[in-house]
Protein backbone atom coordinates (compact mmCIF):
# COMPACT_ATOMS: atom_id res chain seq x y z
CA UNK A 1 0.00 0.00 0.00
CA UNK A 2 2.89 2.36 0.82
CA UNK A 3 4.31 1.84 -2.68
CA UNK A 4 0.96 2.74 -4.28
CA UNK A 5 0.68 5.87 -2.14
CA UNK A 6 4.19 6.98 -3.13
CA UNK A 7 3.49 6.38 -6.83
CA UNK A 8 0.31 8.45 -6.50
CA UNK A 9 2.32 11.18 -4.78
CA UNK A 10 4.84 11.24 -7.65
CA UNK A 11 2.06 11.56 -10.21
CA UNK A 12 0.10 14.22 -8.33
CA UNK A 13 2.64 16.63 -6.81
CA UNK A 14 5.96 16.48 -8.62
CA UNK A 15 4.06 15.53 -11.78
CA UNK A 16 1.91 18.64 -11.55
CA UNK A 17 4.81 20.97 -10.72
CA UNK A 18 7.22 19.58 -13.31
CA UNK A 19 5.05 18.28 -16.15
CA UNK A 20 1.52 19.67 -16.17
CA UNK A 21 2.20 23.33 -15.30
CA UNK A 22 5.27 23.60 -17.59
CA UNK A 23 3.28 21.96 -20.41
CA UNK A 24 0.52 24.55 -20.12
CA UNK A 25 3.04 27.40 -19.85
CA UNK A 26 4.87 26.21 -22.95
CA UNK A 27 1.66 25.58 -24.91
CA UNK A 28 0.23 28.96 -23.93
CA UNK A 29 3.38 30.72 -25.06
CA UNK A 30 3.80 28.50 -28.14
CA UNK A 31 7.25 27.40 -27.05
CA UNK A 32 8.72 24.19 -28.37
CA UNK A 33 12.16 22.66 -28.43
CA UNK A 34 14.43 24.17 -31.09
CA UNK A 35 14.76 22.17 -34.32
CA UNK A 36 18.47 21.50 -33.76
CA UNK A 37 19.97 20.20 -30.54
CA UNK A 38 22.49 22.45 -28.78
CA UNK A 39 24.98 21.93 -25.96
CA UNK A 40 22.78 23.95 -23.60
CA UNK A 41 20.05 21.36 -24.12
CA UNK A 42 22.47 18.65 -22.99
CA UNK A 43 22.87 20.60 -19.76
CA UNK A 44 19.09 20.95 -19.47
CA UNK A 45 18.57 17.23 -19.99
CA UNK A 46 21.25 16.38 -17.41
CA UNK A 47 19.56 18.68 -14.88
CA UNK A 48 16.19 17.03 -15.56
CA UNK A 49 17.67 13.55 -15.07
CA UNK A 50 19.52 14.64 -11.92
CA UNK A 51 16.28 16.13 -10.56
CA UNK A 52 14.39 12.90 -11.28
CA UNK A 53 17.10 10.91 -9.48
CA UNK A 54 16.88 13.16 -6.41
CA UNK A 55 13.06 13.08 -6.28
CA UNK A 56 12.91 9.29 -6.60
CA UNK A 57 15.70 8.84 -4.03
CA UNK A 58 13.84 11.08 -1.54
CA UNK A 59 10.57 9.23 -2.03
CA UNK A 60 12.39 5.92 -1.55
CA UNK A 61 13.94 7.23 1.70
CA UNK A 62 10.57 8.43 2.96
CA UNK A 63 9.04 5.01 2.28
CA UNK A 64 11.87 2.81 3.55
CA UNK A 65 13.38 4.89 6.36
CA UNK A 66 10.46 7.06 7.41
CA UNK A 67 7.66 4.54 6.72
CA UNK A 68 5.51 7.14 4.97
CA UNK A 69 5.24 9.44 1.98
CA UNK A 70 6.14 13.07 1.33
CA UNK A 71 2.39 13.82 1.17
CA UNK A 72 0.82 15.71 4.07
CA UNK A 73 -1.86 13.02 4.30
CA UNK A 74 0.64 10.25 5.12
CA UNK A 75 3.89 11.79 6.39
CA UNK A 76 6.81 9.66 7.56
CA UNK A 77 6.45 8.14 11.02
CA UNK A 78 10.17 8.56 11.67
CA UNK A 79 12.37 11.57 11.01
CA UNK A 80 14.43 10.86 7.88
CA UNK A 81 18.02 12.02 8.40
CA UNK A 82 19.96 9.54 6.26
CA UNK A 83 20.57 9.32 2.53
CA UNK A 84 20.45 12.71 0.85
CA UNK A 85 18.79 14.11 3.99
CA UNK A 86 22.10 13.91 5.85
CA UNK A 87 23.43 16.68 3.58
CA UNK A 88 20.42 18.97 3.13
CA UNK A 89 17.01 19.14 4.86
CA UNK A 90 14.86 19.66 1.75
CA UNK A 91 16.30 17.60 -1.09
CA UNK A 92 12.89 16.77 -2.55
CA UNK A 93 12.18 20.43 -3.28
CA UNK A 94 15.72 20.83 -4.61
CA UNK A 95 15.19 17.86 -6.93
CA UNK A 96 12.04 19.48 -8.30
CA UNK A 97 13.99 22.72 -8.72
CA UNK A 98 16.64 20.88 -10.76
CA UNK A 99 13.87 19.47 -12.94
CA UNK A 100 12.43 22.93 -13.49
CA UNK A 101 15.87 24.42 -14.24
CA UNK A 102 16.49 21.67 -16.76
CA UNK A 103 13.14 22.25 -18.47
CA UNK A 104 13.77 26.00 -18.54
CA UNK A 105 17.15 25.47 -20.23
CA UNK A 106 15.87 22.71 -22.51
CA UNK A 107 13.09 24.90 -23.89
CA UNK A 108 14.81 28.26 -23.44
CA UNK A 109 11.57 29.53 -21.90
CA UNK A 110 11.19 32.83 -20.07
CA UNK A 111 7.73 31.84 -18.70
CA UNK A 112 9.31 28.70 -17.20
CA UNK A 113 12.05 30.83 -15.67
CA UNK A 114 9.41 33.01 -14.01
CA UNK A 115 7.51 29.93 -12.86
CA UNK A 116 10.72 28.49 -11.39
CA UNK A 117 11.33 31.70 -9.44
CA UNK A 118 7.75 31.60 -8.11
CA UNK A 119 8.23 27.95 -7.15
CA UNK A 120 11.34 28.87 -5.13
CA UNK A 121 9.51 31.61 -3.23
CA UNK A 122 6.45 29.43 -2.60
CA UNK A 123 8.52 26.48 -1.35
CA UNK A 124 10.70 28.64 0.90
CA UNK A 125 7.63 30.19 2.56
CA UNK A 126 6.00 26.73 2.90
CA UNK A 127 9.11 25.25 4.51
CA UNK A 128 9.81 28.12 6.90
CA UNK A 129 6.26 28.86 8.05
CA UNK A 130 4.60 25.44 7.87
CA UNK A 131 6.91 22.44 7.53
CA UNK A 132 9.64 23.36 9.97
CA UNK A 133 7.26 24.31 12.84
CA UNK A 134 5.25 21.14 12.13
CA UNK A 135 8.37 18.94 12.17
CA UNK A 136 9.54 20.57 15.38
CA UNK A 137 6.18 19.79 17.03
CA UNK A 138 6.16 16.26 15.61
CA UNK A 139 9.75 15.19 16.31
CA UNK A 140 10.85 17.65 19.01
CA UNK A 141 14.48 17.64 20.07
CA UNK A 142 15.49 15.21 17.30
CA UNK A 143 14.36 17.69 14.64
CA UNK A 144 15.89 20.61 16.50
CA UNK A 145 19.31 18.90 16.59
CA UNK A 146 18.94 17.85 12.96
CA UNK A 147 18.01 21.35 11.79
CA UNK A 148 20.99 22.84 13.62
CA UNK A 149 23.34 20.36 11.94
CA UNK A 150 22.00 20.21 8.37
CA UNK A 151 21.33 23.23 6.16
CA UNK A 152 17.88 23.95 4.79
CA UNK A 153 18.88 24.53 1.15
CA UNK A 154 22.64 24.31 0.60
CA UNK A 155 24.11 20.81 0.91
CA UNK A 156 27.06 20.44 3.25
CA UNK A 157 29.28 17.60 4.25
CA UNK A 158 27.63 15.51 6.95
CA UNK A 159 28.01 16.83 10.47
CA UNK A 160 27.25 14.73 13.51
CA UNK A 161 23.86 15.57 15.01
CA UNK A 162 22.24 12.48 16.51
Helices and strands as residue ranges (DSSP letters): H 2-9, I 10-14, H 15-15, I 16-20, H 21-28, H 39-64, G 72-74, G 83-86, H 91-107, H 110-126, I 127-131, H 132-139, H 141-149
